[in-house]
Structures are given as C-alpha cells and as structure tokens.
Amino acid sequence: MLDLAYDHRVKHYMLAPEDVKKPDFVRSMRIAKLRELVRPPINLLSAERARLVTESYKETEGLPVEIRRAKAADKILSEMTIYLMEGSLIVGNSAPTPMGGKLFPELGIDWIEAELDTISTRAQDPYYASEKVKAELREHVIPYWRGKTVNDVAHGYLPPEIADEEFKLWVWGLIKNAMGTGHLAFDFEKLFRFGLGGLKKVAQEKLAALDYQDPEAIKKQVFYRAIIIAMDAGIKWARRYAAYARELAQQEKDPQRKQELEMIASNCEWVPENSPRTFWEGVQAVWFLCLLPNISGAGSGIEFGRMDQYLYPLYKKDIEEGRITKEFAQDILECFWCIDNCDAYLAFDKDVASRYAYFPMAISIPTVGGQTPDGRDASNELSHMMLDAEMNVQLAAPEFSARIHEKMPDEYLHHVAEVIRLGTGKPKIFADEGWYDRALKMGYTIEEARNYIGAFCAESSTVGDTYWVPENGIVFGGGARLIELTMNHGKSLMTGEQLGLDVGDVTKFSTFDEFMAAFKKEVDFVINKIEPTRQAIHLAHAEVAPNPFTSAFMNDCLERGLDWEKGGARHYRYGAFNMGFTCAGNSLAAIKKLVYDDKVVTMEELVNACRTNFEGKRGEEIRQLCLNAPKWGNDDDYVDALIREAVLIDLDAHQPFTNPFSKTPSTITFDILTSHLPFGSVVGATPDGRKNGDPLNEGGVSPYQGTDSEGPTAVLKSIAKLPWDDPRVYGGVLNIKFSRNALAGEDNLTRFMALLRTWCDLHGQEVQFNCIDHETLRDAQEHPDQHRNLLIRVAGYSSYFVELDRVVQDDIITRTVNEAV
C-alpha cells in the first residue's frame, strides 16, 4: 500500500494491482494507478520546507534579501524529499508526499501556531499534523520568524485604525500569510530557447556589463547574482531526479519500465538546464519550471499557458521522425495531468480555507485553442490530445481553459463541448472577442492580445509579461456590505459597529438618484479607507519575499535587472477582487422598483424590514416583494442596467489607486471563489430578499442562486451587458448549471455548441458549466463513499464534491439547474 511516511529522503510510490480499479474512462492501468497515488487517503502536513528555509535564513543573516531568497531556494531544492511514482513518465514534486501540506513561514506564522492542534480536524481542507511535525515547527521554526514575515511587515505598514478593522470591514486574501504572488504564465517559447543554463548566462553577461557609475547598478548586481544562484539550484535539483531514476532503473526487472526510467534520467539530465529536444523533454521541462517558483516562494497560480502551441513543434517533429507514437505522447500528457494533482494544493489557514474550499491554487491551467498572433485558428492535434487527457483522467487538477472564437472549427468546439458534458466542470471557456475589445484599450498590441491565456479563475492574461495580483484589501461582505452601510448610517446590521460613512438618513431621500448618489459616496469612502491594505501587502512582498525564479521566467525582469515584485515585468495590473455585486444590483433594483417606481413600500418600511431580518407578518410580506423584484440573469434591462452602474461606480472608486512600483491603475476581477459564504455571514438582510448571514451570489457575476428563470441564453445576455471592454475590468466568474439530460445526445450537444458561439457573438468574458442534477448531489451527501470521484464546478475551479464542507455543498445544490439549452 501507499507509504505516507513524511520524512523519507527519497521514495518510490507504488500500489499493488489488487489496490487499483480501473474506471471505464481511463485508458490504461498506468494512469489508473497514478490516479490513486496522487489522491492519498489523507493529506499530511510537512515541516520539511519550513525547516529548510529557516535553516538557510539563519545562515544568511545580513545578506540582501534577493540573495537570501536564492540561497534558501538552493538549500530547499538540494535537501528536500524527492519521489517517483510507479509508472509515471513525468517526475517532480514540491512536498514530501502527494498533496502534502508544505508551509511558508516567511509569509506568516501566526496562523500556523494557532491552528497546529486543529488543522487535522477542521471542516474544510484538513491536513494531518503528526506530533513530530508540530514539535519541529514550534521549537525550531515559529520562534525564528516572529516579527519577520510578510504578514508582520504588511501589518507594520498599516495605520492602526485600519489594521483594527481586519475581519470587520476588510480582509486580505491568500497572499497575506500562506502564498506568494502569481497569476502568471511564463513565456515557455523563450524558456525553451534558453533553458535555465541560458538564463544563467544572460544574467552573467548582464552582471559583467554593469556600469557602477549608475547608482542603480549596485541593486542590479544583487538581482543578477540571485538569478545565477537560483538557476544553478534548479539545475542541480533536476539532476537529483536523474540520479534517482537511474538508481531505480538498475533495480527494475520489467524491460519496458527499465527503459522508461533510463529515459526519465536522460530527460532530467538535459532539462531544464537546456532547451528541450523532444516532446517528452518539453513536457518534463514545463513541469519543472512551474514547480520551481512554487517551491521557492509559494508562487501561486503558475499557469502552464498555451501548451498546445509551444509544445506542438516538438510533438510534430517527434512524430515525423518516428521518435514517438501518438499513443505514447498521450501517455506523457496523461501522466502530466495526474502528477499535477499532487502539487496543486497549498495549506491555508482556516479562514482562507473556508473561502477557497479545496482549491488547486498552486500550479494549474493549461489553455488550448484560440488564435495565432496573425489571427488564424490555433487549434491543432495537440489541442485535441489535451482535451482527451481531461476526458481520460478526470482529476480536480489541473484546472483547464479552452479559448473559443468566431473562426473556430466545429470539430474543435464539438470536442470542447463533449468534455464539458462529462460534468467535471472543465474546461472553463474564454471568448477571444471580449478580451480583444479590452486588451487593445489596456495597451496591448493585437499580436500580444491574441497570445493570451485563460488565467486562474476568470482572468485573461498575456503570456510571459503580465503581473497581476488581486488577493488583497477586499471589502469584507463585498457589494452587499456596501448596500448595508449605505442604508444604515455606515453601521453593520450584525454588530452595530461604525464601519462606513454616514451618508444620511435614506428614509428622507425623495428620489432614487439621491440614493444612488449616497451609494456612490459609501463606495468611494470604503475603497479609499481600505486602500492602504493593498499598498501594504505589495510593499511587504517586495521587501520580504522576492522570487528569483519568477523574475527569471518573466519577460523584461532580466533586461531591467529588477525583480518582478518591484516593477520588473513588462505589464503590471494592480488588481483587486470584488464579490457580491449581484446582490448589490438586485438590491438597487428592489429599492428603485418597490420604493420609488411602484411605491408599494416606503423606504422606512424597507429599512426596518432589513433591520429586523424580515421578521413578522409585514416583514415577510415585504421580503416576498423583494424576492419578486427584477433579478440579474434574466435579460431584464431594469436590473441589468443597475448592476452595470454599480460596477462602474466600483471601478471609478478603485481607479485613483496604483501599484506602488509600476504606478499602473487598478483593475478588478469579480469573484473570490467560495468567499460568498463567509462574506455573506457578516452582512445583514438586504433589499434583494437575503436574510441575515445568507450567502452572497456565487461566482463573481453569476445570478443569485435560483433566481435566473429565463434560461441560459438570458443569463449570457445579462452578463454580456457588463463593461467587459473597460480596461479597468480584468475578469468575472460566471457559473451555469445544466442537468445531465440537457446535454445528452448529439442534438442537445449541437444546441450547446450554438450557445457557446452566442457567447462569442456577445463578446462575453469567461463562462463555466456544471453538468449535474440535484439528485446525484444529494445522494453524494448521504453516501460520500459511493461518490469519491464526483467532480463539480465550485467557483473558478473544480473539486471533489464529497471533500467540500457541507455548507459549500448545500450552496452548490441551490444553484439553478437548466433542463434544456
């Protein structure tokens, strides 16, 4: 059986044949075994990385932070546990065990100390922590990092009155204490030309050419030295796998596996130091290059980018020269799909885990399809093989994106639709036309714009040159909180605390325009008030946690001699996440309709109904009126126009604020994964009919759960009315759910393809689909052991339904199920 001991130096994970059952959709026992190995029965918390980075920092006191980060990466990569899995053709791991919880104490240790005794038993994303791990962290790691972490430095930058309102008015996101910055796709074509060895040489040449009469040269030489150390560290790390694979090959009795292990060793001796020569080397290089920033600095959202484009020349050459068969190339891809599931997860604190339930955060999202820089359809044989890999593997990670456009062939769209019909929630769909409208206004050339990826949850990001980090300074309660504060003199209904601006007595307003003006004042006040939190977290990451691997892999950092945290990347997008604006827009529609247009309720009655949580006969009567007011997602201009107006008010409020290094203005994505549940819990009743503590709308721009009644086309038409061409918008998650019968059969699939083409015609942004019925989900709640492999679209990602907290499961069940396309 699978050995889960956490502290072995090297391991070879294997399963006995009797421990594996091959699902019908899986092509081979190789992949069937890997699917089991990458999903262990429990996830183990490890102290290994935390110990190694701490030891390194003790050895490098007094050195520049860039050098300390590079030397820490070298120590971690040189001494960390490495392992190989039975049958896998791709190697590389970031934790000592599959799906193991690695820790980054340089980011924050308060939560680690507070939750060590509860992380094994918490409701969402538990990690088993042995007594040995706990002791090592408490005795050797936590004491060293007190006062030195990103979290500490960020809080140190904050005015006390703002710091005191954390978890009241605002929250930080993932980059507070558990992960580094990310949301990027490396320029793999560039990396394939150079390899780590070539990038090291570039850094050496830049270092040698520095003119120290330039006052910036002293900083640049530190940067280049750090890059050289890091590149050497990555090369040595890959060679460790080569040596271990050769050791296993000498012991292997099976001739085919022996040959595979020898080839794995050869691959790891060549890449990532050098340019890959074969398809197999190329896939291995991609995996290594994505792991490195994650291991060294918790770089999140390291995207695989357009794999079907940059790997295709290697695949085509191998096929033409008879070096590989299509079947074996498919094996390589499917091993890659499996191995990603081992390292796509990070250990978060309880609060973040509740907002990002079982989220494959770290390494994910290949993108297929789209267009070439000159505007031709980009789908190719490898695009279809990657879609097949998703069909044949069906694990939560990697997340997966498919680009669609007006010129795409039916064959490609049909294949995409077939994968969606499986019900795993993948791939998510990005429409090219909507992105191009915005990208050109953002300053990208059309050639750059056409080379974008579907990044992370809902963002469109160009390859190799864009910094965009959104998880910071989030309004706790989102758009619904802003409505609540507007209506209640800036006070929280749940606690009575004064959090926002007293914009006056709304019961005295005689027109809806007066209310909207007050709402705008409230939004401006709150965004202005919490802006220092966003500045602080950016400054803290630049000061404490630069990442030499990320900087080496992103365009222009080497040219500028500047870390990507400090302004080195070509394009900067100063990002923010927003949540709950569907609730805000629906509330505005109810106020306008009921109070000012139809005059069936006075503003005083509506305010009192919300303050009393719609209690009593009149309260319930008013709530029914609120619930029956126009709702977003039904192609109703009455409410759709108000949500658009609310979004523009929010964009305007963020616009004056810029990244502290690049001075680029804010961009907004509407989504914070499963945050609509904890965010809703702090917001009182709202005029859309929500009660105290009820969830906000799921998905950033999705209709409120169960309120879209006019079918999926109406949903698309509503969402398309948002200002997707505004350069201040960076994305928004839209979830749509179909029953399994709705997409069954060729006729229904054809109608679904037409729906996807409609999304292109509407110049939409991102959309993703669940294909499941309520009965299956309820049965999975009652009999989880029978539904262990049930994948479901949660938010901007897919996950295993039975491993979600019951609150998240119930919320997914409440979403509207469309019985027809």
GIHU-V884888 format. One record per helix or strand of 2 or more residues. SS is the DSSP state (alpha for helix, beta for strand). FROM is the first residue (numbers start at 1). LEN is the number of residues. Records with the same first field share a line. If there is no record, write none. Layout:
SS: FROM-LEN ; FROM-LEN
This chain:
beta: 10-4 ; 44-2 ; 82-4 ; 170-2 ; 184-2 ; 302-4 ; 363-7 ; 400-5 ; 428-4 ; 452-4 ; 459-4 ; 466-4 ; 474-2 ; 571-8 ; 665-6 ; 729-4 ; 735-4 ; 766-6 ; 791-3 ; 798-3 ; 817-2
alpha: 17-3 ; 29-9 ; 48-12 ; 65-15 ; 110-6 ; 131-15 ; 150-8 ; 160-4 ; 174-3 ; 188-21 ; 217-35 ; 255-16 ; 279-19 ; 307-4 ; 312-9 ; 326-18 ; 350-6 ; 381-13 ; 410-12 ; 432-10 ; 446-5 ; 478-10 ; 506-3 ; 512-33 ; 548-6 ; 557-4 ; 564-3 ; 581-17 ; 603-9 ; 616-12 ; 637-19 ; 675-7 ; 712-8 ; 741-3 ; 745-17 ; 774-9 ; 784-4 ; 801-3 ; 806-9
